[in-house]
């Protein structure tokens, strides 16, 4: 165990030999973190994955440098189909421990399989589509998408739970129970799956608990089979020649009497009843046909209206960049993470992949795992991206190519918002390009965020010139 302050190897005393700090509380926290890790490992070994995740998260709260706990948490996320969360944990682990680290093996497993990466992308995309269908109350389409998700990754616990919930909502109790059982098979401690299973069981009719009287049946091979408790008893039937002959004549007589009764008593009434039922069905089918014809006409009118709306929406959608959607942004982020895993020095490739990812446009319509992966990636490559964009933008600014300067300086400030020069030259580019309103906005931000700098004073002078010219 090493000191958190000076990284010196600790001894049996409560005082760090390197910096002299009291490390008694720190040792207790690390010990408790390891205990929670062992608890999570035991739960994971019996597939209580929800309980394991809870224990491992508590372990990391006490000691964020517990590499074993973080790697195991990522592995559990991967096992339950949450690949983005798993990659996030492994990237953090690799950043904390750059030497020999099990996270390298896990990430190599994903990185060295392009087919697996494509399958992960398809799974995430289809699951997001299913969520959107649920929000739009298109539950049948959501069920179809979730079945596609589970065909790609049958271990995706969240997909099983959502599909179970949709079955519960539609009253399909048997299928809901089956999906809850699949989720519990993957994660035995999943509280939500247990709750859904109980809901399905409560709605199903109780089955037969047992039979008070044994079922006895005589087979054609002259034996009697019946159940006694959990055992089946097979007993041969003793028959004489007279008994067999009497049985045959009794069967023949019964058939003759049955045919006679059918012909003279039952058959005429049966025929009349069938004719009456057929006439009623013909009338009903005719009425339903008329109703469906009217309904088809209504549907045709609705289709025409919907076609015009679709054409209008397609015209509107064509004006938007595809990368502003959550799904496209996630794909771009996954591509950037993949490039980093393959070659962390490929800054140009990472920048190209992240070119269309703008968190201000996407807003809050992203998952916490997406944000965590984006933030961790920015910690690793953000400064290099900012420097690259700044150099390109500043060169364009010097050459009076303000459109290029605005594009690159904006990206540079997005990746590093501590560089006052980036923000100041961005304001000058807006000013020189004629976008005075945007220039004033940027100058105000320079003055607010960097009040003691020379750039802030120059920004005040620029604002005064703008205000005087407006006056």
C-alpha positions as a Markdown table, in Angstrom:
| # | Residue | x | y | z |
|---|---|---|---|---|
| 1 | Unk | 0.0 | 0.0 | 0.0 |
| 2 | Unk | 1.3 | 3.4 | -1.0 |
| 3 | Unk | 0.6 | 6.9 | 0.5 |
| 4 | Unk | -2.0 | 8.8 | -1.4 |
| 5 | Unk | 0.0 | 12.1 | -0.8 |
| 6 | Unk | 3.6 | 11.2 | -1.7 |
| 7 | Unk | 3.2 | 7.6 | -3.1 |
| 8 | Unk | 5.7 | 6.2 | -0.6 |
| 9 | Unk | 5.4 | 2.6 | 0.4 |
| 10 | Unk | 3.6 | 2.5 | 3.8 |
| 11 | Unk | 4.8 | 0.4 | 6.8 |
| 12 | Unk | 3.0 | -1.1 | 9.8 |
| 13 | Unk | 2.8 | 2.3 | 11.6 |
| 14 | Unk | 0.1 | 4.9 | 11.2 |
| 15 | Unk | 2.6 | 7.6 | 10.0 |
| 16 | Unk | 3.9 | 7.8 | 6.4 |
| 17 | Unk | 7.7 | 7.5 | 6.3 |
| 18 | Unk | 7.8 | 9.8 | 3.3 |
| 19 | Unk | 5.7 | 12.9 | 4.2 |
| 20 | Unk | 4.9 | 12.2 | 7.9 |
| 21 | Unk | 1.1 | 12.3 | 7.5 |
| 22 | Unk | -1.2 | 10.2 | 9.7 |
| 23 | Unk | -2.5 | 7.5 | 7.4 |
| 24 | Unk | -4.6 | 5.5 | 9.8 |
| 25 | Unk | -7.9 | 6.6 | 8.3 |
| 26 | Unk | -6.6 | 6.1 | 4.8 |
| 27 | Unk | -5.5 | 2.6 | 5.6 |
| 28 | Unk | -9.0 | 1.8 | 7.0 |
| 29 | Unk | -10.6 | 3.2 | 3.8 |
| 30 | Unk | -8.4 | 1.1 | 1.6 |
| 31 | Unk | -9.0 | -2.0 | 3.7 |
| 32 | Unk | -12.8 | -1.4 | 3.6 |
| 33 | Unk | -12.5 | -0.8 | -0.2 |
| 34 | Unk | -10.7 | -4.2 | -0.6 |
| 35 | Unk | -13.4 | -5.9 | 1.5 |
| 36 | Unk | -16.2 | -4.5 | -0.6 |
| 37 | Unk | -14.2 | -5.6 | -3.7 |
| 38 | Unk | -14.1 | -9.2 | -2.3 |
| 39 | Unk | -17.8 | -9.0 | -1.6 |
| 40 | Unk | -18.5 | -7.9 | -5.1 |
| 41 | Unk | -16.3 | -10.7 | -6.5 |
| 42 | Unk | -18.2 | -13.3 | -4.4 |
| 43 | Unk | -21.6 | -11.9 | -5.7 |
| 44 | Unk | -20.4 | -11.9 | -9.3 |
| 45 | Unk | -19.3 | -15.5 | -8.9 |
| 46 | Unk | -22.9 | -16.5 | -8.2 |
| 47 | Unk | -24.2 | -14.1 | -10.9 |
| 48 | Unk | -25.7 | -11.6 | -8.4 |
| 49 | Unk | -24.5 | -8.9 | -10.8 |
| 50 | Unk | -26.7 | -6.1 | -9.4 |
| 51 | Unk | -25.4 | -6.7 | -5.9 |
| 52 | Unk | -21.8 | -7.0 | -7.3 |
| 53 | Unk | -22.2 | -3.6 | -9.0 |
| 54 | Unk | -23.5 | -2.0 | -5.8 |
| 55 | Unk | -20.5 | -3.4 | -3.8 |
| 56 | Unk | -17.9 | -2.4 | -6.4 |
| 57 | Unk | -19.3 | 1.2 | -6.7 |
| 58 | Unk | -19.0 | 1.5 | -2.9 |
| 59 | Unk | -15.5 | 0.2 | -3.1 |
| 60 | Unk | -14.5 | 2.8 | -5.7 |
| 61 | Unk | -16.1 | 5.6 | -3.6 |
| 62 | Unk | -13.7 | 4.7 | -0.8 |
| 63 | Unk | -10.6 | 4.1 | -3.1 |
| 64 | Unk | -10.9 | 5.3 | -6.7 |
| 65 | Unk | -7.4 | 3.7 | -7.3 |
| 66 | Unk | -8.7 | 0.2 | -6.6 |
| 67 | Unk | -7.8 | -1.1 | -10.1 |
| 68 | Unk | -9.1 | -4.6 | -9.5 |
| 69 | Unk | -12.5 | -3.3 | -8.4 |
| 70 | Unk | -12.7 | -1.0 | -11.5 |
| 71 | Unk | -11.7 | -3.7 | -13.9 |
| 72 | Unk | -14.3 | -6.1 | -12.4 |
| 73 | Unk | -17.0 | -3.4 | -12.6 |
| 74 | Unk | -16.2 | -2.9 | -16.3 |
| 75 | Unk | -16.3 | -6.6 | -16.9 |
| 76 | Unk | -19.8 | -6.9 | -15.2 |
| 77 | Unk | -21.0 | -4.0 | -17.3 |
| 78 | Unk | -19.8 | -5.7 | -20.4 |
| 79 | Unk | -21.4 | -9.0 | -19.4 |
| 80 | Unk | -24.8 | -7.3 | -18.9 |
| 81 | Unk | -24.6 | -5.6 | -22.4 |
| 82 | Unk | -23.6 | -2.1 | -21.2 |
| 83 | Unk | -20.5 | -1.8 | -23.3 |
| 84 | Unk | -20.1 | 2.0 | -23.2 |
| 85 | Unk | -20.0 | 1.9 | -19.3 |
| 86 | Unk | -17.5 | -1.0 | -19.5 |
| 87 | Unk | -15.2 | 0.9 | -21.8 |
| 88 | Unk | -15.4 | 4.0 | -19.6 |
| 89 | Unk | -14.3 | 2.0 | -16.5 |
| 90 | Unk | -11.4 | 0.3 | -18.4 |
| 91 | Unk | -10.2 | 3.6 | -19.9 |
| 92 | Unk | -10.1 | 5.2 | -16.4 |
| 93 | Unk | -8.3 | 2.1 | -15.1 |
| 94 | Unk | -5.7 | 2.3 | -17.9 |
| 95 | Unk | -5.2 | 6.0 | -17.2 |
| 96 | Unk | -4.6 | 5.3 | -13.4 |
| 97 | Unk | -2.3 | 2.3 | -14.0 |
| 98 | Unk | -0.4 | 2.6 | -17.2 |
| 99 | Unk | 1.8 | -0.4 | -16.5 |
| 100 | Unk | 0.7 | -4.0 | -16.5 |
| 101 | Unk | -3.1 | -3.8 | -16.3 |
| 102 | Unk | -5.8 | -6.4 | -17.0 |
| 103 | Unk | -7.9 | -3.6 | -18.7 |
| 104 | Unk | -5.5 | -3.9 | -21.6 |
| 105 | Unk | -6.7 | -7.5 | -22.3 |
| 106 | Unk | -10.3 | -6.5 | -22.0 |
| 107 | Unk | -10.0 | -3.5 | -24.4 |
| 108 | Unk | -7.9 | -5.6 | -26.8 |
| 109 | Unk | -10.8 | -8.1 | -27.0 |
| 110 | Unk | -13.1 | -5.3 | -28.2 |
| 111 | Unk | -10.5 | -3.4 | -30.2 |
| 112 | Unk | -9.2 | -6.4 | -32.2 |
| 113 | Unk | -12.7 | -7.4 | -33.4 |
| 114 | Unk | -14.2 | -4.9 | -35.9 |
| 115 | Unk | -17.3 | -7.2 | -36.2 |
| 116 | Unk | -17.8 | -7.0 | -32.4 |
| 117 | Unk | -17.5 | -3.2 | -32.5 |
| 118 | Unk | -20.1 | -3.0 | -35.3 |
| 119 | Unk | -22.4 | -5.4 | -33.3 |
| 120 | Unk | -22.0 | -3.1 | -30.3 |
| 121 | Unk | -22.9 | 0.0 | -32.3 |
| 122 | Unk | -25.9 | -1.8 | -33.8 |
| 123 | Unk | -27.1 | -2.9 | -30.4 |
| 124 | Unk | -26.8 | 0.6 | -28.9 |
| 125 | Unk | -28.5 | 2.1 | -31.9 |
| 126 | Unk | -31.4 | -0.3 | -31.9 |
| 127 | Unk | -31.9 | 0.0 | -28.1 |
| 128 | Unk | -32.1 | 3.8 | -28.5 |
| 129 | Unk | -34.6 | 3.4 | -31.3 |
| 130 | Unk | -36.7 | 1.1 | -29.0 |
| 131 | Unk | -36.6 | 3.7 | -26.3 |
| 132 | Unk | -37.8 | 6.4 | -28.7 |
| 133 | Unk | -40.7 | 4.1 | -29.8 |
| 134 | Unk | -41.6 | 3.7 | -26.2 |
| 135 | Unk | -41.7 | 7.5 | -25.7 |
| 136 | Unk | -43.9 | 7.8 | -28.8 |
| 137 | Unk | -46.2 | 5.0 | -27.4 |
| 138 | Unk | -45.4 | 2.8 | -30.4 |
| 139 | Unk | -45.0 | -0.3 | -28.2 |
| 140 | Unk | -45.3 | -2.9 | -31.0 |
| 141 | Unk | -42.4 | -1.3 | -32.8 |
| 142 | Unk | -40.4 | -1.1 | -29.6 |
| 143 | Unk | -41.0 | -4.9 | -29.0 |
| 144 | Unk | -39.7 | -5.6 | -32.5 |
| 145 | Unk | -36.5 | -3.5 | -32.0 |
| 146 | Unk | -35.8 | -5.1 | -28.6 |
| 147 | Unk | -36.1 | -8.6 | -30.1 |
| 148 | Unk | -33.5 | -7.5 | -32.7 |
| 149 | Unk | -31.3 | -6.1 | -29.8 |
| 150 | Unk | -31.5 | -9.4 | -28.0 |
| 151 | Unk | -30.7 | -11.4 | -31.2 |
| 152 | Unk | -27.4 | -9.4 | -31.3 |
| 153 | Unk | -26.7 | -9.5 | -27.6 |
| 154 | Unk | -28.7 | -12.0 | -25.5 |
| 155 | Unk | -27.0 | -10.8 | -22.3 |
| 156 | Unk | -28.4 | -7.3 | -22.5 |
| 157 | Unk | -30.2 | -7.3 | -19.2 |
| 158 | Unk | -31.8 | -3.8 | -19.7 |
| 159 | Unk | -33.3 | -5.0 | -23.0 |
| 160 | Unk | -34.8 | -8.1 | -21.3 |
| 161 | Unk | -36.3 | -5.9 | -18.5 |
| 162 | Unk | -37.7 | -3.3 | -21.0 |
| 163 | Unk | -39.2 | -6.1 | -23.1 |
| 164 | Unk | -40.7 | -7.7 | -20.0 |
| 165 | Unk | -42.3 | -4.3 | -19.0 |
| 166 | Unk | -43.8 | -4.0 | -22.5 |
| 167 | Unk | -45.3 | -7.5 | -22.3 |
| 168 | Unk | -46.7 | -6.6 | -18.8 |
| 169 | Unk | -48.3 | -3.4 | -20.3 |
| 170 | Unk | -49.9 | -5.4 | -23.1 |
| 171 | Unk | -51.2 | -8.1 | -20.8 |
| 172 | Unk | -49.0 | -10.8 | -22.2 |
| 173 | Unk | -48.2 | -12.4 | -18.8 |
| 174 | Unk | -46.6 | -15.6 | -20.0 |
| 175 | Unk | -44.0 | -13.8 | -22.2 |
| 176 | Unk | -43.4 | -11.2 | -19.5 |
| 177 | Unk | -42.7 | -14.0 | -17.0 |
| 178 | Unk | -40.3 | -15.7 | -19.5 |
| 179 | Unk | -38.3 | -12.4 | -20.1 |
| 180 | Unk | -38.1 | -11.8 | -16.3 |
| 181 | Unk | -36.8 | -15.3 | -15.9 |
| 182 | Unk | -34.1 | -14.7 | -18.6 |
| 183 | Unk | -33.0 | -11.5 | -16.8 |
| 184 | Unk | -32.8 | -13.3 | -13.5 |
| 185 | Unk | -30.8 | -16.1 | -15.1 |
| 186 | Unk | -28.3 | -13.5 | -16.2 |
| 187 | Unk | -28.5 | -11.4 | -13.0 |
| 188 | Unk | -29.9 | -13.4 | -10.0 |
| 189 | Unk | -30.1 | -10.4 | -7.8 |
| 190 | Unk | -31.9 | -8.0 | -10.1 |
| 191 | Unk | -34.6 | -6.4 | -8.0 |
| 192 | Unk | -36.5 | -5.1 | -11.1 |
| 193 | Unk | -36.7 | -8.5 | -12.7 |
| 194 | Unk | -38.0 | -10.0 | -9.4 |
| 195 | Unk | -40.6 | -7.4 | -9.2 |
| 196 | Unk | -41.8 | -7.9 | -12.8 |
| 197 | Unk | -41.8 | -11.7 | -12.3 |
| 198 | Unk | -44.1 | -11.3 | -9.2 |
| 199 | Unk | -46.4 | -9.0 | -11.2 |
| 200 | Unk | -46.7 | -11.6 | -14.0 |
| 201 | Unk | -47.2 | -14.5 | -11.4 |
| 202 | Unk | -50.0 | -12.5 | -9.7 |
| 203 | Unk | -51.9 | -12.0 | -13.0 |
| 204 | Unk | -51.6 | -15.6 | -14.1 |
| 205 | Unk | -54.3 | -18.1 | -13.0 |
| 206 | Unk | -53.0 | -20.6 | -10.5 |
| 207 | Unk | -52.1 | -24.0 | -12.0 |
| 208 | Unk | -53.3 | -27.3 | -10.7 |
| 209 | Unk | -51.5 | -28.0 | -7.4 |
| 210 | Unk | -52.2 | -31.7 | -7.6 |
| 211 | Unk | -54.8 | -34.3 | -8.3 |
| 212 | Unk | -56.7 | -35.9 | -5.4 |
| 213 | Unk | -57.8 | -38.9 | -7.5 |
| 214 | Unk | -55.2 | -40.7 | -9.6 |
| 215 | Unk | -55.8 | -40.6 | -13.4 |
| 216 | Unk | -56.4 | -44.2 | -14.6 |
| 217 | Unk | -56.5 | -45.1 | -18.3 |
| 218 | Unk | -56.6 | -48.4 | -20.1 |
| 219 | Unk | -54.3 | -48.7 | -23.0 |
| 220 | Unk | -54.7 | -50.7 | -26.2 |
| 221 | Unk | -52.0 | -53.1 | -25.1 |
| 222 | Unk | -54.2 | -54.4 | -22.3 |
| 223 | Unk | -52.5 | -52.6 | -19.4 |
| 224 | Unk | -53.8 | -50.0 | -17.0 |
| 225 | Unk | -51.5 | -47.0 | -16.3 |
| 226 | Unk | -52.2 | -44.7 | -13.3 |
| 227 | Unk | -50.2 | -42.2 | -11.1 |
| 228 | Unk | -49.6 | -42.9 | -7.5 |
| 229 | Unk | -47.8 | -39.9 | -6.0 |
| 230 | Unk | -44.7 | -39.3 | -8.1 |
| 231 | Unk | -44.7 | -42.9 | -9.6 |
| 232 | Unk | -46.5 | -44.4 | -12.6 |
| 233 | Unk | -47.9 | -47.8 | -12.0 |
| 234 | Unk | -48.4 | -50.1 | -15.0 |
| 235 | Unk | -50.8 | -53.1 | -14.3 |
| 236 | Unk | -51.8 | -55.7 | -16.9 |
| 237 | Unk | -55.6 | -56.4 | -17.3 |
| 238 | Unk | -56.7 | -60.0 | -17.0 |
| 239 | Unk | -59.3 | -60.8 | -19.7 |
| 240 | Unk | -61.0 | -64.1 | -20.7 |
| 241 | Unk | -62.1 | -65.0 | -24.2 |
| 242 | Unk | -65.8 | -64.4 | -23.1 |
| 243 | Unk | -65.0 | -61.0 | -21.8 |
| 244 | Unk | -63.2 | -60.0 | -25.0 |
| 245 | Unk | -66.1 | -61.3 | -27.2 |
| 246 | Unk | -68.7 | -59.5 | -25.0 |
| 247 | Unk | -66.7 | -56.3 | -25.3 |
| 248 | Unk | -66.5 | -56.5 | -29.0 |
| 249 | Unk | -70.3 | -57.0 | -29.4 |
| 250 | Unk | -70.9 | -54.2 | -26.9 |
| 251 | Unk | -68.8 | -51.9 | -29.0 |
| 252 | Unk | -70.6 | -52.9 | -32.2 |
| 253 | Unk | -74.1 | -52.4 | -30.6 |
| 254 | Unk | -73.0 | -49.0 | -29.2 |
| 255 | Unk | -71.9 | -47.8 | -32.7 |
| 256 | Unk | -75.2 | -48.9 | -34.2 |
| 257 | Unk | -77.3 | -47.1 | -31.6 |
| 258 | Unk | -75.1 | -44.0 | -32.0 |
| 259 | Unk | -75.6 | -43.9 | -35.7 |
| 260 | Unk | -79.4 | -44.4 | -35.3 |
| 261 | Unk | -79.6 | -41.6 | -32.8 |
| 262 | Unk | -77.6 | -39.3 | -35.0 |
| 263 | Unk | -79.7 | -39.9 | -38.0 |
| 264 | Unk | -83.2 | -39.7 | -36.4 |
| 265 | Unk | -82.7 | -37.3 | -33.5 |
| 266 | Unk | -79.6 | -35.3 | -33.4 |
| 267 | Unk | -78.5 | -34.9 | -37.1 |
| 268 | Unk | -81.5 | -32.8 | -38.4 |
| 269 | Unk | -81.3 | -30.3 | -35.5 |
| 270 | Unk | -77.5 | -30.2 | -35.9 |
| 271 | Unk | -77.9 | -29.4 | -39.6 |
| 272 | Unk | -80.4 | -26.7 | -39.0 |
| 273 | Unk | -78.2 | -25.2 | -36.3 |
| 274 | Unk | -75.1 | -25.2 | -38.6 |
| 275 | Unk | -77.1 | -23.5 | -41.4 |
| 276 | Unk | -78.3 | -20.9 | -39.0 |
| 277 | Unk | -74.8 | -20.3 | -37.7 |
| 278 | Unk | -73.4 | -20.1 | -41.3 |
| 279 | Unk | -76.1 | -17.5 | -42.2 |
| 280 | Unk | -75.2 | -15.4 | -39.1 |
| 281 | Unk | -71.5 | -15.6 | -40.0 |
| 282 | Unk | -72.2 | -14.6 | -43.6 |
| 283 | Unk | -74.2 | -11.6 | -42.4 |
| 284 | Unk | -71.4 | -10.7 | -39.9 |
| 285 | Unk | -68.7 | -11.1 | -42.5 |
| 286 | Unk | -70.7 | -8.9 | -44.9 |
| 287 | Unk | -71.0 | -6.2 | -42.3 |
| 288 | Unk | -67.4 | -6.4 | -41.3 |
| 289 | Unk | -66.4 | -6.2 | -45.0 |
| 290 | Unk | -68.5 | -3.0 | -45.4 |
| 291 | Unk | -66.9 | -1.5 | -42.3 |
| 292 | Unk | -63.4 | -2.5 | -43.4 |
| 293 | Unk | -64.0 | -0.9 | -46.9 |
| 294 | Unk | -65.0 | 2.3 | -45.2 |
| 295 | Unk | -62.0 | 2.0 | -42.9 |
| 296 | Unk | -59.7 | 1.4 | -45.9 |
| 297 | Unk | -61.0 | 4.6 | -47.5 |
| 298 | Unk | -60.2 | 6.5 | -44.3 |
| 299 | Unk | -56.7 | 4.9 | -44.2 |
| 300 | Unk | -56.1 | 5.9 | -47.8 |
| 301 | Unk | -56.9 | 9.5 | -46.9 |
| 302 | Unk | -54.7 | 9.3 | -43.9 |
| 303 | Unk | -51.9 | 7.8 | -46.0 |
| 304 | Unk | -52.1 | 10.7 | -48.4 |
| 305 | Unk | -51.9 | 13.2 | -45.5 |
| 306 | Unk | -49.0 | 11.3 | -44.0 |
| 307 | Unk | -47.1 | 11.2 | -47.3 |
| 308 | Unk | -47.4 | 15.0 | -47.6 |
| 309 | Unk | -46.2 | 15.4 | -44.0 |
| 310 | Unk | -43.3 | 13.0 | -44.6 |
| 311 | Unk | -42.3 | 15.0 | -47.6 |
| 312 | Unk | -42.4 | 18.1 | -45.6 |
| 313 | Unk | -40.4 | 16.6 | -42.7 |
| 314 | Unk | -37.8 | 15.1 | -45.1 |
| 315 | Unk | -37.3 | 18.7 | -46.5 |
| 316 | Unk | -36.8 | 19.9 | -42.9 |
| 317 | Unk | -34.5 | 17.0 | -41.9 |
| 318 | Unk | -32.3 | 17.6 | -45.0 |
| 319 | Unk | -31.2 | 20.9 | -43.5 |
| 320 | Unk | -29.8 | 19.3 | -40.4 |
| 321 | Unk | -26.5 | 17.5 | -40.0 |
| 322 | Unk | -26.9 | 13.9 | -39.1 |
| 323 | Unk | -24.3 | 14.1 | -36.3 |
| 324 | Unk | -26.5 | 16.3 | -34.2 |
| 325 | Unk | -28.7 | 13.4 | -33.2 |
| 326 | Unk | -27.9 | 11.4 | -30.1 |
| 327 | Unk | -27.3 | 8.2 | -32.0 |
| 328 | Unk | -24.9 | 9.8 | -34.5 |
| 329 | Unk | -23.0 | 11.5 | -31.7 |
| 330 | Unk | -22.7 | 8.2 | -29.8 |
| 331 | Unk | -21.4 | 6.5 | -33.0 |
| 332 | Unk | -18.8 | 9.4 | -33.5 |
| 333 | Unk | -17.7 | 9.1 | -29.8 |
| 334 | Unk | -17.4 | 5.3 | -30.1 |
| 335 | Unk | -15.3 | 5.7 | -33.3 |
| 336 | Unk | -13.0 | 8.2 | -31.5 |
| 337 | Unk | -12.6 | 5.9 | -28.5 |
| 338 | Unk | -11.7 | 3.1 | -30.9 |
| 339 | Unk | -9.1 | 5.2 | -32.7 |
| 340 | Unk | -7.6 | 6.1 | -29.4 |
| 341 | Unk | -7.4 | 2.5 | -28.3 |
| 342 | Unk | -5.7 | 1.5 | -31.6 |
| 343 | Unk | -3.2 | 4.5 | -31.6 |
| 344 | Unk | -3.4 | 7.1 | -28.9 |
| 345 | Unk | -1.1 | 9.4 | -30.9 |
| 346 | Unk | -3.5 | 9.6 | -33.9 |
| 347 | Unk | -4.8 | 13.1 | -32.8 |
| 348 | Unk | -5.9 | 13.9 | -36.4 |
| 349 | Unk | -8.0 | 10.8 | -36.6 |
| 350 | Unk | -9.6 | 11.5 | -33.2 |
| 351 | Unk | -10.3 | 15.1 | -34.1 |
| 352 | Unk | -11.9 | 14.0 | -37.3 |
| 353 | Unk | -14.2 | 11.5 | -35.5 |
| 354 | Unk | -15.2 | 14.1 | -32.9 |
| 355 | Unk | -15.6 | 17.0 | -35.4 |
| 356 | Unk | -19.4 | 16.7 | -35.3 |
| 357 | Unk | -19.9 | 16.0 | -31.6 |
| 358 | Unk | -21.2 | 19.2 | -30.0 |
| 359 | Unk | -22.6 | 18.7 | -26.5 |
| 360 | Unk | -24.3 | 22.2 | -26.7 |
| 361 | Unk | -26.4 | 21.0 | -29.6 |
| 362 | Unk | -27.2 | 17.5 | -28.2 |
| 363 | Unk | -28.2 | 18.9 | -24.8 |
| 364 | Unk | -29.3 | 16.6 | -22.0 |
| 365 | Unk | -30.5 | 13.8 | -24.3 |
| 366 | Unk | -27.5 | 11.6 | -23.6 |
| 367 | Unk | -26.8 | 8.9 | -21.0 |
| 368 | Unk | -24.4 | 9.3 | -18.1 |
| 369 | Unk | -22.2 | 6.7 | -19.6 |
| 370 | Unk | -21.9 | 8.8 | -22.8 |
| 371 | Unk | -20.9 | 11.9 | -20.8 |
| 372 | Unk | -18.4 | 9.9 | -18.7 |
| 373 | Unk | -16.7 | 8.4 | -21.7 |
| 374 | Unk | -16.6 | 11.8 | -23.4 |
| 375 | Unk | -15.1 | 13.5 | -20.3 |
| 376 | Unk | -12.5 | 10.7 | -19.8 |
| 377 | Unk | -11.5 | 10.9 | -23.5 |
| 378 | Unk | -11.1 | 14.7 | -23.2 |
| 379 | Unk | -8.8 | 14.2 | -20.2 |
| 380 | Unk | -6.6 | 12.0 | -22.4 |
| 381 | Unk | -6.6 | 13.9 | -25.7 |
| 382 | Unk | -8.3 | 17.2 | -25.1 |
| 383 | Unk | -5.2 | 19.3 | -24.7 |
| 384 | Unk | -3.6 | 17.9 | -28.0 |
| 385 | Unk | -6.9 | 18.5 | -29.8 |
| 386 | Unk | -7.1 | 22.1 | -28.5 |
| 387 | Unk | -3.5 | 22.9 | -29.5 |
| 388 | Unk | -4.0 | 21.5 | -33.0 |
| 389 | Unk | -7.2 | 23.5 | -33.6 |
| 390 | Unk | -5.7 | 26.6 | -32.1 |
| 391 | Unk | -2.7 | 26.6 | -34.4 |
| 392 | Unk | -4.9 | 26.1 | -37.5 |
| 393 | Unk | -7.3 | 28.8 | -36.4 |
| 394 | Unk | -4.6 | 31.3 | -35.4 |
| 395 | Unk | -2.9 | 30.8 | -38.8 |
| 396 | Unk | -6.2 | 31.4 | -40.6 |
| 397 | Unk | -6.8 | 34.5 | -38.5 |
| 398 | Unk | -3.5 | 35.9 | -39.5 |
| 399 | Unk | -4.3 | 35.3 | -43.1 |
| 400 | Unk | -7.8 | 37.0 | -42.7 |
| 401 | Unk | -9.6 | 33.7 | -43.4 |
| 402 | Unk | -12.1 | 34.4 | -40.6 |
| 403 | Unk | -14.5 | 31.6 | -41.5 |
| 404 | Unk | -11.8 | 29.0 | -41.0 |
| 405 | Unk | -10.5 | 30.8 | -38.0 |
| 406 | Unk | -14.0 | 30.8 | -36.3 |
| 407 | Unk | -14.5 | 27.1 | -37.0 |
| 408 | Unk | -11.1 | 26.0 | -35.6 |
| 409 | Unk | -10.9 | 28.4 | -32.6 |
| 410 | Unk | -14.4 | 27.4 | -31.5 |
| 411 | Unk | -13.3 | 23.8 | -31.5 |
| 412 | Unk | -10.1 | 24.7 | -29.7 |
| 413 | Unk | -12.1 | 26.5 | -26.9 |
| 414 | Unk | -14.5 | 23.6 | -26.7 |
| 415 | Unk | -11.6 | 21.2 | -25.9 |
| 416 | Unk | -9.7 | 23.7 | -23.6 |
| 417 | Unk | -11.7 | 26.6 | -22.1 |
| 418 | Unk | -8.7 | 27.9 | -20.1 |
| 419 | Unk | -6.8 | 29.5 | -23.0 |
| 420 | Unk | -7.7 | 33.3 | -23.0 |
| 421 | Unk | -5.9 | 33.8 | -26.4 |
| 422 | Unk | -8.2 | 31.3 | -28.0 |
| 423 | Unk | -11.3 | 33.1 | -26.8 |
| 424 | Unk | -9.9 | 36.6 | -27.6 |
| 425 | Unk | -8.9 | 35.7 | -31.2 |
| 426 | Unk | -12.3 | 34.1 | -31.7 |
| 427 | Unk | -13.9 | 37.4 | -30.8 |
| 428 | Unk | -11.7 | 39.3 | -33.2 |
| 429 | Unk | -12.6 | 36.8 | -36.0 |
| 430 | Unk | -16.3 | 37.4 | -35.4 |
| 431 | Unk | -15.7 | 41.2 | -35.3 |
| 432 | Unk | -13.6 | 41.2 | -38.5 |
| 433 | Unk | -16.1 | 38.9 | -40.3 |
| 434 | Unk | -19.0 | 41.4 | -39.5 |
| 435 | Unk | -20.8 | 39.3 | -36.9 |
| 436 | Unk | -20.8 | 42.1 | -34.3 |
| 437 | Unk | -23.4 | 40.5 | -32.0 |
| 438 | Unk | -21.4 | 37.3 | -31.6 |
| 439 | Unk | -18.2 | 39.3 | -31.2 |
| 440 | Unk | -19.8 | 41.3 | -28.3 |
| 441 | Unk | -20.8 | 38.0 | -26.7 |
| 442 | Unk | -17.3 | 36.6 | -26.9 |
| 443 | Unk | -15.7 | 39.8 | -25.6 |
| 444 | Unk | -18.0 | 39.8 | -22.6 |
| 445 | Unk | -17.0 | 36.2 | -21.9 |
| 446 | Unk | -13.3 | 37.2 | -22.1 |
| 447 | Unk | -13.9 | 40.0 | -19.6 |
| 448 | Unk | -15.9 | 37.8 | -17.3 |
| 449 | Unk | -13.7 | 34.7 | -17.3 |
| 450 | Unk | -10.2 | 36.4 | -17.5 |
| 451 | Unk | -10.7 | 39.8 | -15.9 |
| 452 | Unk | -7.0 | 40.3 | -14.9 |
| 453 | Unk | -5.5 | 39.6 | -18.3 |
| 454 | Unk | -4.2 | 41.9 | -21.1 |
| 455 | Unk | -6.7 | 40.3 | -23.4 |
| 456 | Unk | -9.6 | 41.4 | -21.1 |
| 457 | Unk | -8.4 | 45.0 | -21.3 |
| 458 | Unk | -8.2 | 44.8 | -25.1 |
| 459 | Unk | -11.7 | 43.3 | -25.2 |
| 460 | Unk | -13.0 | 46.2 | -23.1 |
| 461 | Unk | -11.5 | 48.6 | -25.7 |
| 462 | Unk | -13.1 | 46.7 | -28.5 |
| 463 | Unk | -16.5 | 46.8 | -26.8 |
| 464 | Unk | -16.2 | 50.5 | -26.2 |
| 465 | Unk | -15.4 | 51.0 | -29.9 |
| 466 | Unk | -18.5 | 48.9 | -30.9 |
| 467 | Unk | -20.8 | 50.7 | -28.5 |
| 468 | Unk | -19.5 | 54.1 | -29.6 |
| 469 | Unk | -20.1 | 53.2 | -33.3 |
| 470 | Unk | -23.6 | 52.0 | -32.4 |
| 471 | Unk | -24.3 | 55.3 | -30.6 |
